[in-house]
Amino acid sequence: MSAENSDRETYNPWSVVHLVFDHLADRGLHPAFGESGDPSAPAAELLRALGIHPSVKPDTRIQEGVREELAALRKTMFDES
């Protein structure tokens, strides 16, 4: 990775797509992605068209929250004490 790419800011693609869709819907339009399958490719194209480079790295805060919630569920469901 070059120094130029290491300073590039990345965004959660779905956050940006959601923002764009809200903007379009507020103007009476009805945008849709993925009518025929997975919407991630068209969403990534939209972001690149806007000059945003989608990150493939998952959000670690969300992952940690999921792990904590699953641990609590396991404790509730399987803890016999």
HELIX and SHEET records of a PDB file:
HELIX    1   1 ALA A    3  SER A    6  1                                   4    
HELIX    2   2 PRO A   13  ASP A   26  1                                  14    
HELIX    3   3 SER A   40  ALA A   49  1                                  10    
HELIX    4   4 THR A   60  PHE A   78  1                                  19    
END                                                                             
